Amino acid sequence: MQPLYLPTLSFWENGNSWYGSQGPVRFFIQPQEDHLDAQVWPGPQAMTEEAVTGRATFPLSQEGLEELNRWLSQQKV
């Protein structure tokens, strides 16, 4: 599967959160002080309507964004 589009590092450094999807997988990414928290769940429902099936934390850095993108691309529900 192709890498997902994720915003640039400055988007996250400014405290913005992001919802997205790839196929049947839905995800939510939220920045914390020095890391990004990611959660995935099966679609098409909203996160509040489904059980989260995966969680991971990545460094708030360019390398962390690349790791996050790879992790999201590998998620299956």
mmCIF file of the N, C-alpha and C atoms, coordinates in Angstrom:
data_MODEL
# 
_entry.id   MODEL 
# 
loop_
_atom_site.group_PDB 
_atom_site.id 
_atom_site.type_symbol 
_atom_site.label_atom_id 
_atom_site.label_alt_id 
_atom_site.label_comp_id 
_atom_site.label_asym_id 
_atom_site.label_entity_id 
_atom_site.label_seq_id 
_atom_site.pdbx_PDB_ins_code 
_atom_site.Cartn_x 
_atom_site.Cartn_y 
_atom_site.Cartn_z 
_atom_site.occupancy 
_atom_site.B_iso_or_equiv 
_atom_site.pdbx_formal_charge 
_atom_site.auth_seq_id 
_atom_site.auth_comp_id 
_atom_site.auth_asym_id 
_atom_site.auth_atom_id 
_atom_site.pdbx_PDB_model_num 
ATOM 1   N N  . MET A 1 1  ? 0.836   -1.184 0.000  1.00 0.00 ? 1  MET A N  1 
ATOM 2   C CA . MET A 1 1  ? 0.000   0.000  0.000  1.00 0.00 ? 1  MET A CA 1 
ATOM 3   C C  . MET A 1 1  ? 0.882   1.250  0.000  1.00 0.00 ? 1  MET A C  1 
ATOM 4   N N  . GLN A 1 2  ? 0.430   2.292  -0.635 1.00 0.00 ? 2  GLN A N  1 
ATOM 5   C CA . GLN A 1 2  ? 1.156   3.553  -0.712 1.00 0.00 ? 2  GLN A CA 1 
ATOM 6   C C  . GLN A 1 2  ? 1.257   4.235  0.643  1.00 0.00 ? 2  GLN A C  1 
ATOM 7   N N  . PRO A 1 3  ? 2.350   5.005  0.870  1.00 0.00 ? 3  PRO A N  1 
ATOM 8   C CA . PRO A 1 3  ? 2.411   5.798  2.098  1.00 0.00 ? 3  PRO A CA 1 
ATOM 9   C C  . PRO A 1 3  ? 1.250   6.796  2.130  1.00 0.00 ? 3  PRO A C  1 
ATOM 10  N N  . LEU A 1 4  ? 0.756   7.038  3.299  1.00 0.00 ? 4  LEU A N  1 
ATOM 11  C CA . LEU A 1 4  ? -0.333  7.999  3.479  1.00 0.00 ? 4  LEU A CA 1 
ATOM 12  C C  . LEU A 1 4  ? 0.177   9.421  3.417  1.00 0.00 ? 4  LEU A C  1 
ATOM 13  N N  . TYR A 1 5  ? -0.705  10.337 3.091  1.00 0.00 ? 5  TYR A N  1 
ATOM 14  C CA . TYR A 1 5  ? -0.359  11.741 3.231  1.00 0.00 ? 5  TYR A CA 1 
ATOM 15  C C  . TYR A 1 5  ? -0.515  12.103 4.708  1.00 0.00 ? 5  TYR A C  1 
ATOM 16  N N  . LEU A 1 6  ? 0.522   12.641 5.287  1.00 0.00 ? 6  LEU A N  1 
ATOM 17  C CA . LEU A 1 6  ? 0.467   13.210 6.627  1.00 0.00 ? 6  LEU A CA 1 
ATOM 18  C C  . LEU A 1 6  ? 1.030   14.621 6.551  1.00 0.00 ? 6  LEU A C  1 
ATOM 19  N N  . PRO A 1 7  ? 0.505   15.532 7.347  1.00 0.00 ? 7  PRO A N  1 
ATOM 20  C CA . PRO A 1 7  ? 1.006   16.907 7.329  1.00 0.00 ? 7  PRO A CA 1 
ATOM 21  C C  . PRO A 1 7  ? 2.482   16.976 7.736  1.00 0.00 ? 7  PRO A C  1 
ATOM 22  N N  . THR A 1 8  ? 3.082   18.120 7.473  1.00 0.00 ? 8  THR A N  1 
ATOM 23  C CA . THR A 1 8  ? 4.488   18.331 7.794  1.00 0.00 ? 8  THR A CA 1 
ATOM 24  C C  . THR A 1 8  ? 4.695   18.444 9.305  1.00 0.00 ? 8  THR A C  1 
ATOM 25  N N  . LEU A 1 9  ? 5.929   18.378 9.713  1.00 0.00 ? 9  LEU A N  1 
ATOM 26  C CA . LEU A 1 9  ? 6.289   18.414 11.122 1.00 0.00 ? 9  LEU A CA 1 
ATOM 27  C C  . LEU A 1 9  ? 5.758   19.663 11.826 1.00 0.00 ? 9  LEU A C  1 
ATOM 28  N N  . SER A 1 10 ? 5.788   20.809 11.158 1.00 0.00 ? 10 SER A N  1 
ATOM 29  C CA . SER A 1 10 ? 5.324   22.045 11.807 1.00 0.00 ? 10 SER A CA 1 
ATOM 30  C C  . SER A 1 10 ? 3.833   21.979 12.165 1.00 0.00 ? 10 SER A C  1 
ATOM 31  N N  . PHE A 1 11 ? 3.035   21.250 11.410 1.00 0.00 ? 11 PHE A N  1 
ATOM 32  C CA . PHE A 1 11 ? 1.624   21.059 11.726 1.00 0.00 ? 11 PHE A CA 1 
ATOM 33  C C  . PHE A 1 11 ? 1.475   20.458 13.115 1.00 0.00 ? 11 PHE A C  1 
ATOM 34  N N  . TRP A 1 12 ? 2.251   19.416 13.389 1.00 0.00 ? 12 TRP A N  1 
ATOM 35  C CA . TRP A 1 12 ? 2.199   18.714 14.666 1.00 0.00 ? 12 TRP A CA 1 
ATOM 36  C C  . TRP A 1 12 ? 2.812   19.554 15.783 1.00 0.00 ? 12 TRP A C  1 
ATOM 37  N N  . GLU A 1 13 ? 3.901   20.242 15.477 1.00 0.00 ? 13 GLU A N  1 
ATOM 38  C CA . GLU A 1 13 ? 4.561   21.081 16.482 1.00 0.00 ? 13 GLU A CA 1 
ATOM 39  C C  . GLU A 1 13 ? 3.654   22.215 16.959 1.00 0.00 ? 13 GLU A C  1 
ATOM 40  N N  . ASN A 1 14 ? 2.677   22.584 16.158 1.00 0.00 ? 14 ASN A N  1 
ATOM 41  C CA . ASN A 1 14 ? 1.719   23.624 16.527 1.00 0.00 ? 14 ASN A CA 1 
ATOM 42  C C  . ASN A 1 14 ? 0.491   23.069 17.238 1.00 0.00 ? 14 ASN A C  1 
ATOM 43  N N  . GLY A 1 15 ? 0.524   21.783 17.595 1.00 0.00 ? 15 GLY A N  1 
ATOM 44  C CA . GLY A 1 15 ? -0.525  21.201 18.422 1.00 0.00 ? 15 GLY A CA 1 
ATOM 45  C C  . GLY A 1 15 ? -1.761  20.717 17.696 1.00 0.00 ? 15 GLY A C  1 
ATOM 46  N N  . ASN A 1 16 ? -1.692  20.572 16.385 1.00 0.00 ? 16 ASN A N  1 
ATOM 47  C CA . ASN A 1 16 ? -2.858  20.128 15.619 1.00 0.00 ? 16 ASN A CA 1 
ATOM 48  C C  . ASN A 1 16 ? -3.014  18.613 15.643 1.00 0.00 ? 16 ASN A C  1 
ATOM 49  N N  . SER A 1 17 ? -4.258  18.150 15.682 1.00 0.00 ? 17 SER A N  1 
ATOM 50  C CA . SER A 1 17 ? -4.593  16.731 15.614 1.00 0.00 ? 17 SER A CA 1 
ATOM 51  C C  . SER A 1 17 ? -5.092  16.408 14.211 1.00 0.00 ? 17 SER A C  1 
ATOM 52  N N  . TRP A 1 18 ? -5.148  15.107 13.874 1.00 0.00 ? 18 TRP A N  1 
ATOM 53  C CA . TRP A 1 18 ? -5.489  14.697 12.511 1.00 0.00 ? 18 TRP A CA 1 
ATOM 54  C C  . TRP A 1 18 ? -6.276  13.392 12.517 1.00 0.00 ? 18 TRP A C  1 
ATOM 55  N N  . TYR A 1 19 ? -7.383  13.372 11.820 1.00 0.00 ? 19 TYR A N  1 
ATOM 56  C CA . TYR A 1 19 ? -8.152  12.151 11.552 1.00 0.00 ? 19 TYR A CA 1 
ATOM 57  C C  . TYR A 1 19 ? -7.934  11.778 10.099 1.00 0.00 ? 19 TYR A C  1 
ATOM 58  N N  . GLY A 1 20 ? -7.904  10.484 9.813  1.00 0.00 ? 20 GLY A N  1 
ATOM 59  C CA . GLY A 1 20 ? -7.771  10.058 8.433  1.00 0.00 ? 20 GLY A CA 1 
ATOM 60  C C  . GLY A 1 20 ? -8.192  8.621  8.262  1.00 0.00 ? 20 GLY A C  1 
ATOM 61  N N  . SER A 1 21 ? -8.035  8.133  7.032  1.00 0.00 ? 21 SER A N  1 
ATOM 62  C CA . SER A 1 21 ? -8.383  6.745  6.749  1.00 0.00 ? 21 SER A CA 1 
ATOM 63  C C  . SER A 1 21 ? -7.566  6.243  5.572  1.00 0.00 ? 21 SER A C  1 
ATOM 64  N N  . GLN A 1 22 ? -7.439  4.912  5.540  1.00 0.00 ? 22 GLN A N  1 
ATOM 65  C CA . GLN A 1 22 ? -6.863  4.235  4.384  1.00 0.00 ? 22 GLN A CA 1 
ATOM 66  C C  . GLN A 1 22 ? -7.594  2.915  4.274  1.00 0.00 ? 22 GLN A C  1 
ATOM 67  N N  . GLY A 1 23 ? -8.368  2.772  3.221  1.00 0.00 ? 23 GLY A N  1 
ATOM 68  C CA . GLY A 1 23 ? -9.197  1.584  3.085  1.00 0.00 ? 23 GLY A CA 1 
ATOM 69  C C  . GLY A 1 23 ? -10.161 1.507  4.264  1.00 0.00 ? 23 GLY A C  1 
ATOM 70  N N  . PRO A 1 24 ? -10.261 0.336  4.894  1.00 0.00 ? 24 PRO A N  1 
ATOM 71  C CA . PRO A 1 24 ? -11.202 0.191  6.010  1.00 0.00 ? 24 PRO A CA 1 
ATOM 72  C C  . PRO A 1 24 ? -10.643 0.697  7.349  1.00 0.00 ? 24 PRO A C  1 
ATOM 73  N N  . VAL A 1 25 ? -9.385  1.126  7.377  1.00 0.00 ? 25 VAL A N  1 
ATOM 74  C CA . VAL A 1 25 ? -8.747  1.565  8.624  1.00 0.00 ? 25 VAL A CA 1 
ATOM 75  C C  . VAL A 1 25 ? -8.942  3.071  8.814  1.00 0.00 ? 25 VAL A C  1 
ATOM 76  N N  . ARG A 1 26 ? -9.420  3.430  9.993  1.00 0.00 ? 26 ARG A N  1 
ATOM 77  C CA . ARG A 1 26 ? -9.549  4.843  10.368 1.00 0.00 ? 26 ARG A CA 1 
ATOM 78  C C  . ARG A 1 26 ? -8.485  5.122  11.420 1.00 0.00 ? 26 ARG A C  1 
ATOM 79  N N  . PHE A 1 27 ? -7.982  6.366  11.469 1.00 0.00 ? 27 PHE A N  1 
ATOM 80  C CA . PHE A 1 27 ? -6.961  6.678  12.465 1.00 0.00 ? 27 PHE A CA 1 
ATOM 81  C C  . PHE A 1 27 ? -7.086  8.104  12.985 1.00 0.00 ? 27 PHE A C  1 
ATOM 82  N N  . PHE A 1 28 ? -6.528  8.301  14.175 1.00 0.00 ? 28 PHE A N  1 
ATOM 83  C CA . PHE A 1 28 ? -6.479  9.604  14.839 1.00 0.00 ? 28 PHE A CA 1 
ATOM 84  C C  . PHE A 1 28 ? -5.074  9.775  15.388 1.00 0.00 ? 28 PHE A C  1 
ATOM 85  N N  . ILE A 1 29 ? -4.476  10.929 15.100 1.00 0.00 ? 29 ILE A N  1 
ATOM 86  C CA . ILE A 1 29 ? -3.127  11.237 15.567 1.00 0.00 ? 29 ILE A CA 1 
ATOM 87  C C  . ILE A 1 29 ? -3.197  12.525 16.363 1.00 0.00 ? 29 ILE A C  1 
ATOM 88  N N  . GLN A 1 30 ? -2.611  12.498 17.551 1.00 0.00 ? 30 GLN A N  1 
ATOM 89  C CA . GLN A 1 30 ? -2.635  13.663 18.426 1.00 0.00 ? 30 GLN A CA 1 
ATOM 90  C C  . GLN A 1 30 ? -1.225  13.910 18.963 1.00 0.00 ? 30 GLN A C  1 
ATOM 91  N N  . PRO A 1 31 ? -0.717  15.136 18.786 1.00 0.00 ? 31 PRO A N  1 
ATOM 92  C CA . PRO A 1 31 ? 0.614   15.429 19.319 1.00 0.00 ? 31 PRO A CA 1 
ATOM 93  C C  . PRO A 1 31 ? 0.569   15.644 20.830 1.00 0.00 ? 31 PRO A C  1 
ATOM 94  N N  . GLN A 1 32 ? 1.621   15.214 21.485 1.00 0.00 ? 32 GLN A N  1 
ATOM 95  C CA . GLN A 1 32 ? 1.848   15.504 22.894 1.00 0.00 ? 32 GLN A CA 1 
ATOM 96  C C  . GLN A 1 32 ? 3.131   16.338 22.957 1.00 0.00 ? 32 GLN A C  1 
ATOM 97  N N  . GLU A 1 33 ? 3.691   16.537 24.116 1.00 0.00 ? 33 GLU A N  1 
ATOM 98  C CA . GLU A 1 33 ? 4.874   17.401 24.234 1.00 0.00 ? 33 GLU A CA 1 
ATOM 99  C C  . GLU A 1 33 ? 6.010   17.006 23.307 1.00 0.00 ? 33 GLU A C  1 
ATOM 100 N N  . ASP A 1 34 ? 6.402   15.743 23.314 1.00 0.00 ? 34 ASP A N  1 
ATOM 101 C CA . ASP A 1 34 ? 7.556   15.320 22.518 1.00 0.00 ? 34 ASP A CA 1 
ATOM 102 C C  . ASP A 1 34 ? 7.287   14.083 21.675 1.00 0.00 ? 34 ASP A C  1 
ATOM 103 N N  . HIS A 1 35 ? 6.006   13.746 21.502 1.00 0.00 ? 35 HIS A N  1 
ATOM 104 C CA . HIS A 1 35 ? 5.671   12.558 20.721 1.00 0.00 ? 35 HIS A CA 1 
ATOM 105 C C  . HIS A 1 35 ? 4.287   12.689 20.092 1.00 0.00 ? 35 HIS A C  1 
ATOM 106 N N  . LEU A 1 36 ? 4.009   11.753 19.204 1.00 0.00 ? 36 LEU A N  1 
ATOM 107 C CA . LEU A 1 36 ? 2.703   11.656 18.548 1.00 0.00 ? 36 LEU A CA 1 
ATOM 108 C C  . LEU A 1 36 ? 2.030   10.372 18.995 1.00 0.00 ? 36 LEU A C  1 
ATOM 109 N N  . ASP A 1 37 ? 0.787   10.472 19.443 1.00 0.00 ? 37 ASP A N  1 
ATOM 110 C CA . ASP A 1 37 ? -0.010  9.303  19.802 1.00 0.00 ? 37 ASP A CA 1 
ATOM 111 C C  . ASP A 1 37 ? -0.931  8.989  18.630 1.00 0.00 ? 37 ASP A C  1 
ATOM 112 N N  . ALA A 1 38 ? -0.958  7.721  18.219 1.00 0.00 ? 38 ALA A N  1 
ATOM 113 C CA . ALA A 1 38 ? -1.803  7.292  17.103 1.00 0.00 ? 38 ALA A CA 1 
ATOM 114 C C  . ALA A 1 38 ? -2.720  6.169  17.559 1.00 0.00 ? 38 ALA A C  1 
ATOM 115 N N  . GLN A 1 39 ? -3.950  6.193  17.055 1.00 0.00 ? 39 GLN A N  1 
ATOM 116 C CA . GLN A 1 39 ? -4.934  5.156  17.334 1.00 0.00 ? 39 GLN A CA 1 
ATOM 117 C C  . GLN A 1 39 ? -5.596  4.757  16.024 1.00 0.00 ? 39 GLN A C  1 
ATOM 118 N N  . VAL A 1 40 ? -5.902  3.468  15.880 1.00 0.00 ? 40 VAL A N  1 
ATOM 119 C CA . VAL A 1 40 ? -6.616  2.984  14.690 1.00 0.00 ? 40 VAL A CA 1 
ATOM 120 C C  . VAL A 1 40 ? -7.826  2.169  15.120 1.00 0.00 ? 40 VAL A C  1 
ATOM 121 N N  . TRP A 1 41 ? -8.823  2.130  14.238 1.00 0.00 ? 41 TRP A N  1 
ATOM 122 C CA . TRP A 1 41 ? -10.054 1.354  14.469 1.00 0.00 ? 41 TRP A CA 1 
ATOM 123 C C  . TRP A 1 41 ? -10.675 1.044  13.120 1.00 0.00 ? 41 TRP A C  1 
ATOM 124 N N  . PRO A 1 42 ? -11.604 0.063  13.081 1.00 0.00 ? 42 PRO A N  1 
ATOM 125 C CA . PRO A 1 42 ? -12.253 -0.279 11.815 1.00 0.00 ? 42 PRO A CA 1 
ATOM 126 C C  . PRO A 1 42 ? -13.305 0.752  11.435 1.00 0.00 ? 42 PRO A C  1 
ATOM 127 N N  . GLY A 1 43 ? -13.389 1.059  10.154 1.00 0.00 ? 43 GLY A N  1 
ATOM 128 C CA . GLY A 1 43 ? -14.420 1.960  9.674  1.00 0.00 ? 43 GLY A CA 1 
ATOM 129 C C  . GLY A 1 43 ? -15.664 1.179  9.323  1.00 0.00 ? 43 GLY A C  1 
ATOM 130 N N  . PRO A 1 44 ? -16.679 1.823  8.900  1.00 0.00 ? 44 PRO A N  1 
ATOM 131 C CA . PRO A 1 44 ? -16.734 3.242  8.578  1.00 0.00 ? 44 PRO A CA 1 
ATOM 132 C C  . PRO A 1 44 ? -17.162 4.132  9.738  1.00 0.00 ? 44 PRO A C  1 
ATOM 133 N N  . GLN A 1 45 ? -17.366 3.560  10.914 1.00 0.00 ? 45 GLN A N  1 
ATOM 134 C CA . GLN A 1 45 ? -17.874 4.343  12.036 1.00 0.00 ? 45 GLN A CA 1 
ATOM 135 C C  . GLN A 1 45 ? -16.803 5.280  12.610 1.00 0.00 ? 45 GLN A C  1 
ATOM 136 N N  . ALA A 1 46 ? -17.268 6.257  13.369 1.00 0.00 ? 46 ALA A N  1 
ATOM 137 C CA . ALA A 1 46 ? -16.386 7.182  14.067 1.00 0.00 ? 46 ALA A CA 1 
ATOM 138 C C  . ALA A 1 46 ? -15.693 6.460  15.219 1.00 0.00 ? 46 ALA A C  1 
ATOM 139 N N  . MET A 1 47 ? -14.604 7.023  15.697 1.00 0.00 ? 47 MET A N  1 
ATOM 140 C CA . MET A 1 47 ? -13.835 6.428  16.785 1.00 0.00 ? 47 MET A CA 1 
ATOM 141 C C  . MET A 1 47 ? -14.688 6.197  18.024 1.00 0.00 ? 47 MET A C  1 
ATOM 142 N N  . THR A 1 48 ? -15.634 7.069  18.286 1.00 0.00 ? 48 THR A N  1 
ATOM 143 C CA . THR A 1 48 ? -16.480 6.929  19.464 1.00 0.00 ? 48 THR A CA 1 
ATOM 144 C C  . THR A 1 48 ? -17.456 5.762  19.347 1.00 0.00 ? 48 THR A C  1 
ATOM 145 N N  . GLU A 1 49 ? -17.651 5.257  18.124 1.00 0.00 ? 49 GLU A N  1 
ATOM 146 C CA . GLU A 1 49 ? -18.594 4.164  17.879 1.00 0.00 ? 49 GLU A CA 1 
ATOM 147 C C  . GLU A 1 49 ? -17.929 2.796  17.741 1.00 0.00 ? 49 GLU A C  1 
ATOM 148 N N  . GLU A 1 50 ? -16.625 2.748  17.680 1.00 0.00 ? 50 GLU A N  1 
ATOM 149 C CA . GLU A 1 50 ? -15.892 1.496  17.462 1.00 0.00 ? 50 GLU A CA 1 
ATOM 150 C C  . GLU A 1 50 ? -14.823 1.316  18.534 1.00 0.00 ? 50 GLU A C  1 
ATOM 151 N N  . ALA A 1 51 ? -14.371 0.106  18.712 1.00 0.00 ? 51 ALA A N  1 
ATOM 152 C CA . ALA A 1 51 ? -13.269 -0.184 19.624 1.00 0.00 ? 51 ALA A CA 1 
ATOM 153 C C  . ALA A 1 51 ? -11.945 0.113  18.920 1.00 0.00 ? 51 ALA A C  1 
ATOM 154 N N  . VAL A 1 52 ? -11.060 0.803  19.596 1.00 0.00 ? 52 VAL A N  1 
ATOM 155 C CA . VAL A 1 52 ? -9.727  1.067  19.063 1.00 0.00 ? 52 VAL A CA 1 
ATOM 156 C C  . VAL A 1 52 ? -8.984  -0.266 19.024 1.00 0.00 ? 52 VAL A C  1 
ATOM 157 N N  . THR A 1 53 ? -8.424  -0.600 17.869 1.00 0.00 ? 53 THR A N  1 
ATOM 158 C CA . THR A 1 53 ? -7.758  -1.889 17.693 1.00 0.00 ? 53 THR A CA 1 
ATOM 159 C C  . THR A 1 53 ? -6.236  -1.791 17.706 1.00 0.00 ? 53 THR A C  1 
ATOM 160 N N  . GLY A 1 54 ? -5.704  -0.574 17.692 1.00 0.00 ? 54 GLY A N  1 
ATOM 161 C CA . GLY A 1 54 ? -4.257  -0.397 17.737 1.00 0.00 ? 54 GLY A CA 1 
ATOM 162 C C  . GLY A 1 54 ? -3.881  0.968  18.249 1.00 0.00 ? 54 GLY A C  1 
ATOM 163 N N  . ARG A 1 55 ? -2.789  1.011  18.996 1.00 0.00 ? 55 ARG A N  1 
ATOM 164 C CA . ARG A 1 55 ? -2.250  2.273  19.516 1.00 0.00 ? 55 ARG A CA 1 
ATOM 165 C C  . ARG A 1 55 ? -0.736  2.213  19.394 1.00 0.00 ? 55 ARG A C  1 
ATOM 166 N N  . ALA A 1 56 ? -0.131  3.381  19.147 1.00 0.00 ? 56 ALA A N  1 
ATOM 167 C CA . ALA A 1 56 ? 1.327   3.459  19.095 1.00 0.00 ? 56 ALA A CA 1 
ATOM 168 C C  . ALA A 1 56 ? 1.753   4.899  19.347 1.00 0.00 ? 56 ALA A C  1 
ATOM 169 N N  . THR A 1 57 ? 2.997   5.054  19.775 1.00 0.00 ? 57 THR A N  1 
ATOM 170 C CA . THR A 1 57 ? 3.574   6.360  20.053 1.00 0.00 ? 57 THR A CA 1 
ATOM 171 C C  . THR A 1 57 ? 4.851   6.502  19.239 1.00 0.00 ? 57 THR A C  1 
ATOM 172 N N  . PHE A 1 58 ? 5.051   7.692  18.678 1.00 0.00 ? 58 PHE A N  1 
ATOM 173 C CA . PHE A 1 58 ? 6.208   7.965  17.835 1.00 0.00 ? 58 PHE A CA 1 
ATOM 174 C C  . PHE A 1 58 ? 6.841   9.287  18.239 1.00 0.00 ? 58 PHE A C  1 
ATOM 175 N N  . PRO A 1 59 ? 8.158   9.429  18.074 1.00 0.00 ? 59 PRO A N  1 
ATOM 176 C CA . PRO A 1 59 ? 8.817   10.696 18.402 1.00 0.00 ? 59 PRO A CA 1 
ATOM 177 C C  . PRO A 1 59 ? 8.271   11.837 17.539 1.00 0.00 ? 59 PRO A C  1 
ATOM 178 N N  . LEU A 1 60 ? 8.207   13.012 18.101 1.00 0.00 ? 60 LEU A N  1 
ATOM 179 C CA . LEU A 1 60 ? 7.775   14.196 17.356 1.00 0.00 ? 60 LEU A CA 1 
ATOM 180 C C  . LEU A 1 60 ? 8.993   14.728 16.602 1.00 0.00 ? 60 LEU A C  1 
ATOM 181 N N  . SER A 1 61 ? 9.271   14.080 15.473 1.00 0.00 ? 61 SER A N  1 
ATOM 182 C CA . SER A 1 61 ? 10.417  14.410 14.626 1.00 0.00 ? 61 SER A CA 1 
ATOM 183 C C  . SER A 1 61 ? 10.108  13.936 13.210 1.00 0.00 ? 61 SER A C  1 
ATOM 184 N N  . GLN A 1 62 ? 10.962  14.312 12.273 1.00 0.00 ? 62 GLN A N  1 
ATOM 185 C CA . GLN A 1 62 ? 10.760  13.853 10.897 1.00 0.00 ? 62 GLN A CA 1 
ATOM 186 C C  . GLN A 1 62 ? 10.860  12.332 10.820 1.00 0.00 ? 62 GLN A C  1 
ATOM 187 N N  . GLU A 1 63 ? 11.810  11.753 11.555 1.00 0.00 ? 63 GLU A N  1 
ATOM 188 C CA . GLU A 1 63 ? 11.955  10.303 11.574 1.00 0.00 ? 63 GLU A CA 1 
ATOM 189 C C  . GLU A 1 63 ? 10.720  9.650  12.196 1.00 0.00 ? 63 GLU A C  1 
ATOM 190 N N  . GLY A 1 64 ? 10.190  10.266 13.243 1.00 0.00 ? 64 GLY A N  1 
ATOM 191 C CA . GLY A 1 64 ? 8.980   9.753  13.874 1.00 0.00 ? 64 GLY A CA 1 
ATOM 192 C C  . GLY A 1 64 ? 7.792   9.759  12.923 1.00 0.00 ? 64 GLY A C  1 
ATOM 193 N N  . LEU A 1 65 ? 7.677   10.816 12.114 1.00 0.00 ? 65 LEU A N  1 
ATOM 194 C CA . LEU A 1 65 ? 6.595   10.881 11.120 1.00 0.00 ? 65 LEU A CA 1 
ATOM 195 C C  . LEU A 1 65 ? 6.731   9.761  10.087 1.00 0.00 ? 65 LEU A C  1 
ATOM 196 N N  . GLU A 1 66 ? 7.962   9.475  9.685  1.00 0.00 ? 66 GLU A N  1 
ATOM 197 C CA . GLU A 1 66 ? 8.183   8.398  8.723  1.00 0.00 ? 66 GLU A CA 1 
ATOM 198 C C  . GLU A 1 66 ? 7.825   7.047  9.334  1.00 0.00 ? 66 GLU A C  1 
ATOM 199 N N  . GLU A 1 67 ? 8.196   6.832  10.605 1.00 0.00 ? 67 GLU A N  1 
ATOM 200 C CA . GLU A 1 67 ? 7.824   5.598  11.301 1.00 0.00 ? 67 GLU A CA 1 
ATOM 201 C C  . GLU A 1 67 ? 6.306   5.480  11.419 1.00 0.00 ? 67 GLU A C  1 
ATOM 202 N N  . LEU A 1 68 ? 5.662   6.577  11.787 1.00 0.00 ? 68 LEU A N  1 
ATOM 203 C CA . LEU A 1 68 ? 4.205   6.615  11.919 1.00 0.00 ? 68 LEU A CA 1 
ATOM 204 C C  . LEU A 1 68 ? 3.542   6.261  10.592 1.00 0.00 ? 68 LEU A C  1 
ATOM 205 N N  . ASN A 1 69 ? 4.031   6.834  9.516  1.00 0.00 ? 69 ASN A N  1 
ATOM 206 C CA . ASN A 1 69 ? 3.459   6.557  8.196  1.00 0.00 ? 69 ASN A CA 1 
ATOM 207 C C  . ASN A 1 69 ? 3.589   5.077  7.852  1.00 0.00 ? 69 ASN A C  1 
ATOM 208 N N  . ARG A 1 70 ? 4.751   4.491  8.124  1.00 0.00 ? 70 ARG A N  1 
ATOM 209 C CA . ARG A 1 70 ? 4.940   3.046  7.849  1.00 0.00 ? 70 ARG A CA 1 
ATOM 210 C C  . ARG A 1 70 ? 3.992   2.217  8.713  1.00 0.00 ? 70 ARG A C  1 
ATOM 211 N N  . TRP A 1 71 ? 3.886   2.576  9.998  1.00 0.00 ? 71 TRP A N  1 
ATOM 212 C CA . TRP A 1 71 ? 3.007   1.835  10.910 1.00 0.00 ? 71 TRP A CA 1 
ATOM 213 C C  . TRP A 1 71 ? 1.562   1.894  10.437 1.00 0.00 ? 71 TRP A C  1 
ATOM 214 N N  . LEU A 1 72 ? 1.093   3.093  10.086 1.00 0.00 ? 72 LEU A N  1 
ATOM 215 C CA . LEU A 1 72 ? -0.288  3.239  9.613  1.00 0.00 ? 72 LEU A CA 1 
ATOM 216 C C  . LEU A 1 72 ? -0.524  2.426  8.342  1.00 0.00 ? 72 LEU A C  1 
ATOM 217 N N  . SER A 1 73 ? 0.444   2.415  7.444  1.00 0.00 ? 73 SER A N  1 
ATOM 218 C CA . SER A 1 73 ? 0.285   1.691  6.181  1.00 0.00 ? 73 SER A CA 1 
ATOM 219 C C  . SER A 1 73 ? 0.202   0.180  6.388  1.00 0.00 ? 73 SER A C  1 
ATOM 220 N N  . GLN A 1 74 ? 0.688   -0.312 7.527  1.00 0.00 ? 74 GLN A N  1 
ATOM 221 C CA . GLN A 1 74 ? 0.671   -1.747 7.811  1.00 0.00 ? 74 GLN A CA 1 
ATOM 222 C C  . GLN A 1 74 ? -0.554  -2.192 8.611  1.00 0.00 ? 74 GLN A C  1 
ATOM 223 N N  . GLN A 1 75 ? -1.371  -1.253 9.062  1.00 0.00 ? 75 GLN A N  1 
ATOM 224 C CA . GLN A 1 75 ? -2.502  -1.596 9.917  1.00 0.00 ? 75 GLN A CA 1 
ATOM 225 C C  . GLN A 1 75 ? -3.611  -2.264 9.122  1.00 0.00 ? 75 GLN A C  1 
ATOM 226 N N  . LYS A 1 76 ? -4.163  -3.307 9.718  1.00 0.00 ? 76 LYS A N  1 
ATOM 227 C CA . LYS A 1 76 ? -5.305  -4.039 9.149  1.00 0.00 ? 76 LYS A CA 1 
ATOM 228 C C  . LYS A 1 76 ? -6.363  -4.133 10.220 1.00 0.00 ? 76 LYS A C  1 
ATOM 229 N N  . VAL A 1 77 ? -7.601  -4.192 9.840  1.00 0.00 ? 77 VAL A N  1 
ATOM 230 C CA . VAL A 1 77 ? -8.691  -4.366 10.808 1.00 0.00 ? 77 VAL A CA 1 
ATOM 231 C C  . VAL A 1 77 ? -9.498  -5.591 10.473 1.00 0.00 ? 77 VAL A C  1 
# 
